[in-house]
Amino acid sequence: MTVVGLYDDIFLAHHEWRHPERPERLQAIRNLLRECGMMDDMEWPRVHSAEPEQIFAVHDESLWRQVQRLSAQGGGRFDADTYVNAFSFDAACHAAGAAIQAVDAALGGAESAIALVRPPGHHATAQRAMGFCLFNNVAVAAQHALDHHGLERVLILDWDVHHGNGTQDIFYEEPRVFFLSIHQFPFYPGTGHWREQGRGAGAGTTLNVPLSGGFGDESYTLIWEHLVEPVIQNVRPQLVLLSAGFDAHWRDPLAGMRLTIGGYHQLAQRLRAAADGVGAPVAAVLEGGYDLEAIAHGTLATIKGLTGQPLAQDPLGAGQPHREPDIRPLLLRLRDSHPLGEGMRNKD
């Protein structure tokens, strides 16, 4: 088993006092991987900074120069949530580079690859840094797969609790990239309605699954059965990229979903099985998640799920008993409104 992890200490240098997107998030993940022995079982190649041209492939050069200039000046802000310090430019370039290397590893035969990076990326649009994100790591990685590896079909699955508006924005008219986002709605950043399905040549290559609060393992399993797995079977991607946020966990302080660690493990297992069914490797890129135990155990559970390893127990449990909302009306609406709907009808 070859599992490749991408990490660099520069990711810890991007920080701001009392900000929820803090270095301890990565430290918690790394500590747990070390404690359980997973760290020694993984390969950890040196992370290289993305080249400017690789970032320019999805971002305006002006954004790159803004981040560089603010960092050189010692820091600054793009908005109330999104900061730059003296190390942020290097951290952001290395985060994009780590995502690229995760793609290279997955396409090179690794069983799985995961980029443990900060700052996260999926809110960064082509022109704008926002939502804690400076450069869109998973978008840079997907474009690298198209340009460098010559792929024709890439699927990005974003299970972060916040909609990946930047990823959608970048690929909204790109027919070679299918973007599937499962997120809380209405919620930050305000995008991700089910009617947003792509435009122009990319019409039908975006599928948003907007959820009110309170959905958990049972509903996410139905989403996999009715949407995620049929999409993979129909799109037949040559690579699956997972924007792996862990803020849909019930303990996360910034959201209202109810996933468990066991739920993440099951979803990762099923994602891997569906990807294997079409011969697609899987690479993951860390996004959000703000409870330290939840992000650490969620990452470990995802790695185990993607590599076929069992999860002995859910160390955090399921929280208070709750009844999930009925997700079936939304599933039917998505099936009936999306161009891929006919391909989902075998999952009634």
N, C-alpha and C positions, 0 to 999 in steps of 0.2 A: 504494500500500500504506500503510495507516494502522495502525501498531502503537503502542499506548499503554502507557507505563510509568508506574507510580506509585511514587514514592520521596520521602522527606523526611529531612533530616539528623537529625531527632529520633530516628530509629531507631538511630543510632550512640551516642546518649547513654545508652541502656539497656545497661549492661555490668557485669560483675563479673570481677575479676582471675582469670585462668586458667580461666574457665568455657568449655566447648567451644562454646556458642552465643554467639559473640562478634561485635563489630562488623566485624571483618576479613572476615567472610563476605560481607557486602554490599559492602564496599570492593573485594573481589576480583572480584565480578560486575561492578560499575560500571567498574572499571579495564579489564576485558576488553572490555566493550561499547564503551568509548571507544577502545581500541587498534584494534579491528577496524572501526571506523566505524559500528557499529550504533547507538550512542548518538545520533548526529546524524540518523539515519533514523527515530528514534522521536519521538513526541510525549510531553512530560513535563508534564502539568498540575499545578498546585499541589494538594497533598494537604490535605484538610480532615479534622478530627477527626470521628469518628462522634458523633452525638447520643446522649445517655444513653438515650433511648427506643429507639434502634436496637439498642443493646447489651442493654437490658432485654428485647427481643423474644426473645432466646435464653438470657439469663443472669438469674439471680436478682439483684435490686438489691443484696442483701447482698454479693455477690462484687464488684460494681463499687465499693461503698463500702469494702470491705477493701483493694482495690488502691489506691484514692484515699488512704485513711488511711495506709497504710504508706509510700506515696510522699511524702506531706506530712510524715511523720516522718523522712524521710531514707533510708528503706529498711527491709527486713526480709525474711522468708522465709515461703513457704508449705510448703515441704518441702526436703529436702536438695538437690534439683536446681533449684528454682524460686524465684528471688529477685526483689526489687523494690528499685530505688534511687530517688533523688529525681526522676528523669526518666521512670521506667517507666510511670507512669499516663498521661502525655501520649503516650509512644511507643505504648502499647497502644491508646489511643483513636484515634490517627492510623493505626495498622496496620489496625484495623477499618474506619476511614474509607476507606483506600486500597483495601481489598477491595470495599467498596461502589462506589467510583468505577470499579473495574475492571468490575464488572457493568454499570454505567451505560454505560461506553464500549462494551463488547461488544454490548449490546442497542441501542446507538445507532448501530451500523454500522461500528465499528472492525474491522479484519480480525482483530486479536487484542489482548488486554490482559493485562498481568501486573503484579501488585502485589509489589514487592520490599520486603518488610517484615520487621521484627523488633519485638517478640518473635513467634515463630511461634504457631500457635493450635490445631492440631487435637487436642491432648490436653485442652484446657480443657473441662470439662463445664458443665452449666447452673449448678452450685453451687460448682465447685472449680477453682482454678488448679493446674496440675501439669505435669510433663514439659517444663519450660522455657516453658510457655504461660500467659498471663494471660487474655486473651479469645480466643474461637474466631473468628478472622477469616473463615474460609470459611463458617462457620455464620451469622454476622451477614450476610454477603453473600447467601447463599442465601435467608435470611428476607426480606431487602430485595427480592430478586427476586419473592418471593411477594406481599409486602405492598404494595410501591410500584409494581411493574410488572404485578401481577396474573397472574403466571404460574401454571400449574397443574401443570407437570412440570419439575422441576429434577433433574439428575443430578450428583452429586459423585463424582469419581474421585480416589482418594487412592493415589498410588504411592510415598509415603514408606515407608521400610523399617519404621517403627513403626506399629502400628495406630492409626488415628484414633479412639480411644475416645470422645473428647469429641464429635466430630461424630456418631458413631453414637448416643451417649446422647441428644443433643439431638433427633435426628430419628427415633428408634427407633419411634415410634408415629405418624409423620407420613406419610400416604400420598402427598403431593405431592413428596416428596424421596426419590430413590433413592440410596443410599450404597453404593459399590463400593470396597472396600479390598483392596489387594494388599500383603502385609507378611510380615515374618519372624515365625515362631511356633514354639514358645513363646518369647517375647521381651517386653521392656518394651512396653506396660504390663500384659501378661498377658491382654488381651482379644483378640477377633477370631477366635474359633473358627468353623468353617464352619457350625455349628448356629445361630449367632446370625443370624437372618434377619428381624428386625423383630417387632413385637407389636401386637395390637389392629388398629386401622385401618391401621397400617403393616406388617402381616405380609406378608412377601415383598418388602419394599422395601429390604432390606439384603442384600448379598452379600459375604461375606468370603472371600478367597483366602489361606489361611495356608500359608506356605512355610517349610520348614526351610532352613538355610543352603546356599549353593552354587549357587543358581539364577541364570542369566544371560540373555543376549539370546535364545538359542534357546527357552528355556522361557517367557519373557515374550511372545515372538511367538505361541506357542501359546495363552497366556492371552488375548491379544487376539483370536485367531481363534475360540476356543471360547467365550469369556465376554464380553469387553468389547464387541466389535462386535455380537454377537447381543443383548446387553442394550440397547445403544443403539437397535438396530432395533426391539426390542419395546417399550421404554419410550417411545421417540420424545420425548425431552426437548426443551423449548423453550430450554434453556440448559444447557451443560456447564461445571461448575466443576472445575478441576484443582487438587488439593492437591499442589503440586509440591515434594516433598522429593527430595534427591539423595544420600541416604545408602544407597541400594541399589547405588551404584557400588562397584566392587571395591576402590577405594583408601580407602573411608571407614573411619575408625578405630573406629567404634562399632557396626559391624554385620558381617554375613557373607555378603552377596549379591555377585553377579558381573556386574552390568550394566556396560556400557561407554558412553562418550559417543555412539558411533554407535548404540548400542541406544536411548538416550533420544531421539535424533533420529528414528529409525524409529518408535518408539512414538508420538511427538508427531505425526508425519505421518499415521499410521494413525488416531489419535484424531481429527484434523481431518477426514480423509476420511469417517469414520463419522458425525461430527457434521454435516458438510455434507450427507450423505445424508438426514438428517431435518430439515435447515434450522435447526440449532441453532448459535448462536454459542458461542465458547469463551473463557473467562477463566481465568487461572491466578493462584494465590496461593502465594507461597513458604512452604515449611515447613522441614524439616531439611536436613542435609547438612553435614559437618564437616571434610572435606578441602577446602582452599581452591581448589585447581585443579579438583577434580571439580565443586564446586558452581558455579564460574564457567563452565566449559566446558559443564556440563550445562544450565545456564540458557540459554546462547547456543544450544546445540543444540536445546533445546525451542522457543525463539522461532523459530528457522529452520524447524523441523519444522512448527510451527503455521501458518507463513506460506508454506510451499511453497518455501523456499529450500534449496539443496543444502548438504550438509556436505562440505567438501573432503577432510578427513581427520579421523581420531580422534587428537587430539594426545597422549592418554594411553595409547593402545593397550589391549590386552586383559589385561594382567598375565600371570601364569604359566598355562601350559596346564592345563586341568582338564576333567573329565568331569562334566556336570551330572546330578543325580539325575533319575530318570524321573518326569515330572510327570503323565503320562497317567492314572494311577489317581486322583489328586486331581481332575483335570478331570471324569472320569466320575462320581465321587462327588458333586461339586457339581452337575453336570447332573441327576443322578438325585434329589437331595435338595431342590433349590430349586424353588419354584413356577414360575419361568420356565424350568425345565428343558426342557419341550417345545419352546420357542422356540430352544433351543440344539442340537437334534438334527440340524439341517441342516448342522452343522459337524463331523460325525463324519469 
